[in-house]
């Protein structure tokens, strides 16, 4: 079982990655 701090860290990194990927997609497709 993951500790809560590690989960928060992974979630923050994943959310930042998702927003970056979405901004790149919008830049390419718009």
C-alpha positions as CSV (number, residue, x, y, z in Angstrom):
1,X,0.0,0.0,0.0
2,X,1.3,3.4,-1.0
3,X,1.8,6.1,1.6
4,X,-0.5,9.1,1.3
5,X,2.4,11.5,0.7
6,X,3.8,9.4,-2.1
7,X,0.3,9.2,-3.6
8,X,-0.1,13.0,-3.5
9,X,3.3,13.4,-5.2
10,X,2.5,11.0,-8.0
11,X,-1.0,12.6,-8.5
12,X,0.5,16.1,-8.7
13,X,3.1,14.9,-11.2
14,X,0.5,13.1,-13.3
15,X,-1.9,16.1,-13.3
16,X,1.0,18.4,-14.4
17,X,1.9,15.9,-17.1
18,X,-1.7,15.7,-18.3
19,X,-2.1,19.5,-18.4
20,X,1.2,19.8,-20.4
21,X,0.1,17.1,-22.8
22,X,-3.3,18.8,-23.3
23,X,-1.7,22.2,-24.0
24,X,0.6,20.6,-26.6
25,X,-2.4,18.9,-28.2
26,X,-4.3,22.1,-28.4
27,X,-1.3,23.9,-29.8
28,X,-0.9,21.3,-32.6
29,X,-4.6,20.8,-33.5
30,X,-5.8,24.4,-33.3
